[in-house]
Amino acid sequence: MTQVPSQGPVIEVKPEPNVYTVLLLVAILVLIVAIGAALWKLTSPPPTGYGLEFSELFKAFTPPR
């Protein structure tokens, strides 16, 4: 007579975070911080930044004559 193991409750196990997933999350976080720092520098008043308005960031550049 063969015995079949009893089926207990099935516990789902979350997969371990992969090293590449952690690196991707760190890279995305660094990119967000860098974009934030650049926008802060561009829109700050002139002693610390360039004093641009946010809408001026998306206008076409016209060189001075």
VMD Tcl script that builds the backbone (N, CA, C; Angstrom):
set m [mol new atoms 195]
animate dup $m
set s [atomselect $m all]
$s set {name element resname resid chain x y z} {
  {N N MET 1 A 0.846 -1.162 0.000}
  {CA C MET 1 A 0.000 0.000 0.000}
  {C C MET 1 A 0.898 1.233 0.000}
  {N N THR 2 A 0.681 2.141 -0.972}
  {CA C THR 2 A 1.474 3.362 -1.047}
  {C C THR 2 A 0.757 4.471 -0.315}
  {N N GLN 3 A 1.551 5.303 0.287}
  {CA C GLN 3 A 0.973 6.425 1.021}
  {C C GLN 3 A 1.271 7.722 0.262}
  {N N VAL 4 A 0.288 8.520 0.139}
  {CA C VAL 4 A 0.422 9.821 -0.509}
  {C C VAL 4 A 0.566 10.864 0.593}
  {N N PRO 5 A 1.597 11.719 0.507}
  {CA C PRO 5 A 1.730 12.729 1.555}
  {C C PRO 5 A 0.521 13.657 1.575}
  {N N SER 6 A 0.111 14.019 2.751}
  {CA C SER 6 A -1.068 14.882 2.873}
  {C C SER 6 A -0.706 16.296 2.413}
  {N N GLN 7 A -1.638 16.905 1.740}
  {CA C GLN 7 A -1.444 18.267 1.235}
  {C C GLN 7 A -1.847 19.247 2.329}
  {N N GLY 8 A -0.868 19.962 2.875}
  {CA C GLY 8 A -1.154 20.973 3.883}
  {C C GLY 8 A -1.463 22.291 3.225}
  {N N PRO 9 A -1.563 23.335 4.016}
  {CA C PRO 9 A -1.823 24.656 3.427}
  {C C PRO 9 A -0.635 25.092 2.575}
  {N N VAL 10 A -0.952 25.676 1.441}
  {CA C VAL 10 A 0.089 26.117 0.517}
  {C C VAL 10 A 0.503 27.535 0.904}
  {N N ILE 11 A 1.771 27.711 1.194}
  {CA C ILE 11 A 2.298 29.020 1.565}
  {C C ILE 11 A 3.099 29.546 0.382}
  {N N GLU 12 A 2.661 30.678 -0.137}
  {CA C GLU 12 A 3.369 31.268 -1.259}
  {C C GLU 12 A 4.591 32.017 -0.740}
  {N N VAL 13 A 5.707 31.776 -1.364}
  {CA C VAL 13 A 6.956 32.409 -0.957}
  {C C VAL 13 A 7.293 33.494 -1.972}
  {N N LYS 14 A 7.568 34.709 -1.457}
  {CA C LYS 14 A 7.949 35.791 -2.362}
  {C C LYS 14 A 9.372 35.536 -2.847}
  {N N PRO 15 A 9.643 35.815 -4.114}
  {CA C PRO 15 A 11.006 35.617 -4.615}
  {C C PRO 15 A 11.964 36.610 -3.968}
  {N N GLU 16 A 13.201 36.194 -3.816}
  {CA C GLU 16 A 14.210 37.069 -3.230}
  {C C GLU 16 A 14.530 38.195 -4.200}
  {N N PRO 17 A 14.792 39.390 -3.661}
  {CA C PRO 17 A 15.166 40.474 -4.568}
  {C C PRO 17 A 16.514 40.176 -5.207}
  {N N ASN 18 A 16.556 40.368 -6.479}
  {CA C ASN 18 A 17.766 40.106 -7.238}
  {C C ASN 18 A 18.710 41.302 -7.105}
  {N N VAL 19 A 19.983 41.070 -7.238}
  {CA C VAL 19 A 20.964 42.153 -7.153}
  {C C VAL 19 A 20.699 43.196 -8.224}
  {N N TYR 20 A 20.316 42.762 -9.400}
  {CA C TYR 20 A 20.055 43.697 -10.495}
  {C C TYR 20 A 18.818 44.540 -10.224}
  {N N THR 21 A 17.840 43.977 -9.536}
  {CA C THR 21 A 16.652 44.746 -9.176}
  {C C THR 21 A 17.023 45.850 -8.198}
  {N N VAL 22 A 17.849 45.541 -7.227}
  {CA C VAL 22 A 18.286 46.548 -6.258}
  {C C VAL 22 A 19.104 47.627 -6.956}
  {N N LEU 23 A 19.988 47.242 -7.865}
  {CA C LEU 23 A 20.775 48.226 -8.606}
  {C C LEU 23 A 19.883 49.130 -9.460}
  {N N LEU 24 A 18.854 48.553 -10.063}
  {CA C LEU 24 A 17.929 49.341 -10.872}
  {C C LEU 24 A 17.177 50.342 -10.003}
  {N N LEU 25 A 16.733 49.931 -8.831}
  {CA C LEU 25 A 16.040 50.846 -7.934}
  {C C LEU 25 A 16.955 51.965 -7.451}
  {N N VAL 26 A 18.195 51.635 -7.155}
  {CA C VAL 26 A 19.156 52.662 -6.737}
  {C C VAL 26 A 19.419 53.633 -7.882}
  {N N ALA 27 A 19.558 53.130 -9.100}
  {CA C ALA 27 A 19.795 54.003 -10.255}
  {C C ALA 27 A 18.613 54.930 -10.501}
  {N N ILE 28 A 17.392 54.428 -10.355}
  {CA C ILE 28 A 16.204 55.265 -10.540}
  {C C ILE 28 A 16.153 56.339 -9.455}
  {N N LEU 29 A 16.476 55.977 -8.235}
  {CA C LEU 29 A 16.477 56.943 -7.143}
  {C C LEU 29 A 17.525 58.042 -7.372}
  {N N VAL 30 A 18.710 57.662 -7.813}
  {CA C VAL 30 A 19.765 58.641 -8.094}
  {C C VAL 30 A 19.352 59.554 -9.243}
  {N N LEU 31 A 18.705 59.008 -10.259}
  {CA C LEU 31 A 18.238 59.819 -11.384}
  {C C LEU 31 A 17.196 60.840 -10.934}
  {N N ILE 32 A 16.284 60.436 -10.083}
  {CA C ILE 32 A 15.259 61.355 -9.586}
  {C C ILE 32 A 15.901 62.469 -8.765}
  {N N VAL 33 A 16.853 62.123 -7.917}
  {CA C VAL 33 A 17.540 63.138 -7.108}
  {C C VAL 33 A 18.326 64.099 -8.006}
  {N N ALA 34 A 18.986 63.588 -9.043}
  {CA C ALA 34 A 19.759 64.446 -9.941}
  {C C ALA 34 A 18.852 65.398 -10.721}
  {N N ILE 35 A 17.715 64.921 -11.190}
  {CA C ILE 35 A 16.776 65.791 -11.900}
  {C C ILE 35 A 16.233 66.857 -10.963}
  {N N GLY 36 A 15.917 66.472 -9.733}
  {CA C GLY 36 A 15.433 67.439 -8.743}
  {C C GLY 36 A 16.467 68.498 -8.431}
  {N N ALA 37 A 17.727 68.099 -8.287}
  {CA C ALA 37 A 18.789 69.058 -7.999}
  {C C ALA 37 A 18.996 70.011 -9.177}
  {N N ALA 38 A 18.928 69.500 -10.398}
  {CA C ALA 38 A 19.090 70.353 -11.580}
  {C C ALA 38 A 17.940 71.357 -11.690}
  {N N LEU 39 A 16.710 70.900 -11.454}
  {CA C LEU 39 A 15.568 71.819 -11.509}
  {C C LEU 39 A 15.663 72.860 -10.407}
  {N N TRP 40 A 16.119 72.454 -9.227}
  {CA C TRP 40 A 16.272 73.405 -8.126}
  {C C TRP 40 A 17.314 74.472 -8.487}
  {N N LYS 41 A 18.417 74.041 -9.071}
  {CA C LYS 41 A 19.484 74.981 -9.444}
  {C C LYS 41 A 19.010 75.943 -10.539}
  {N N LEU 42 A 18.245 75.458 -11.491}
  {CA C LEU 42 A 17.781 76.307 -12.589}
  {C C LEU 42 A 16.715 77.302 -12.144}
  {N N THR 43 A 15.895 76.929 -11.180}
  {CA C THR 43 A 14.780 77.793 -10.789}
  {C C THR 43 A 15.057 78.605 -9.526}
  {N N SER 44 A 16.222 78.462 -8.913}
  {CA C SER 44 A 16.566 79.239 -7.721}
  {C C SER 44 A 16.870 80.681 -8.103}
  {N N PRO 45 A 16.737 81.599 -7.150}
  {CA C PRO 45 A 17.102 82.997 -7.428}
  {C C PRO 45 A 18.587 83.117 -7.771}
  {N N PRO 46 A 18.976 84.167 -8.468}
  {CA C PRO 46 A 20.336 84.302 -9.001}
  {C C PRO 46 A 21.521 84.126 -8.055}
  {N N PRO 47 A 21.506 84.474 -6.784}
  {CA C PRO 47 A 22.745 84.219 -6.029}
  {C C PRO 47 A 23.134 82.740 -5.959}
  {N N THR 48 A 22.148 81.857 -5.940}
  {CA C THR 48 A 22.474 80.426 -5.870}
  {C C THR 48 A 22.105 79.675 -7.137}
  {N N GLY 49 A 21.279 80.263 -7.979}
  {CA C GLY 49 A 20.840 79.562 -9.180}
  {C C GLY 49 A 20.747 80.489 -10.367}
  {N N TYR 50 A 19.920 80.100 -11.334}
  {CA C TYR 50 A 19.807 80.870 -12.570}
  {C C TYR 50 A 18.536 81.702 -12.646}
  {N N GLY 51 A 17.587 81.498 -11.763}
  {CA C GLY 51 A 16.388 82.313 -11.704}
  {C C GLY 51 A 15.417 82.133 -12.853}
  {N N LEU 52 A 15.381 80.966 -13.452}
  {CA C LEU 52 A 14.452 80.722 -14.558}
  {C C LEU 52 A 13.080 80.338 -14.019}
  {N N GLU 53 A 12.057 80.691 -14.781}
  {CA C GLU 53 A 10.720 80.202 -14.479}
  {C C GLU 53 A 10.611 78.770 -15.003}
  {N N PHE 54 A 9.699 78.005 -14.438}
  {CA C PHE 54 A 9.571 76.609 -14.865}
  {C C PHE 54 A 9.166 76.519 -16.332}
  {N N SER 55 A 8.310 77.452 -16.800}
  {CA C SER 55 A 7.879 77.415 -18.200}
  {C C SER 55 A 9.020 77.754 -19.149}
  {N N GLU 56 A 10.012 78.508 -18.687}
  {CA C GLU 56 A 11.148 78.864 -19.537}
  {C C GLU 56 A 12.052 77.674 -19.830}
  {N N LEU 57 A 11.955 76.630 -19.044}
  {CA C LEU 57 A 12.780 75.448 -19.273}
  {C C LEU 57 A 12.404 74.737 -20.571}
  {N N PHE 58 A 11.179 74.958 -21.053}
  {CA C PHE 58 A 10.693 74.239 -22.222}
  {C C PHE 58 A 10.559 75.118 -23.453}
  {N N LYS 59 A 11.017 76.351 -23.366}
  {CA C LYS 59 A 10.982 77.231 -24.529}
  {C C LYS 59 A 12.223 77.000 -25.380}
  {N N ALA 60 A 12.112 77.299 -26.666}
  {CA C ALA 60 A 13.240 77.149 -27.575}
  {C C ALA 60 A 14.283 78.215 -27.270}
  {N N PHE 61 A 15.541 77.843 -27.387}
  {CA C PHE 61 A 16.640 78.773 -27.120}
  {C C PHE 61 A 16.874 79.639 -28.337}
  {N N THR 62 A 16.938 80.943 -28.115}
  {CA C THR 62 A 17.289 81.863 -29.188}
  {C C THR 62 A 18.593 82.549 -28.788}
  {N N PRO 63 A 19.646 82.376 -29.568}
  {CA C PRO 63 A 20.943 82.976 -29.208}
  {C C PRO 63 A 20.874 84.490 -29.330}
  {N N PRO 64 A 21.628 85.194 -28.489}
  {CA C PRO 64 A 21.642 86.656 -28.568}
  {C C PRO 64 A 22.327 87.123 -29.845}
  {N N ARG 65 A 21.926 88.295 -30.352}
  {CA C ARG 65 A 22.517 88.821 -31.592}
  {C C ARG 65 A 23.645 89.763 -31.286}
}
mol reanalyze $m
mol bondsrecalc $m
mol representation Tube
mol addrep $m
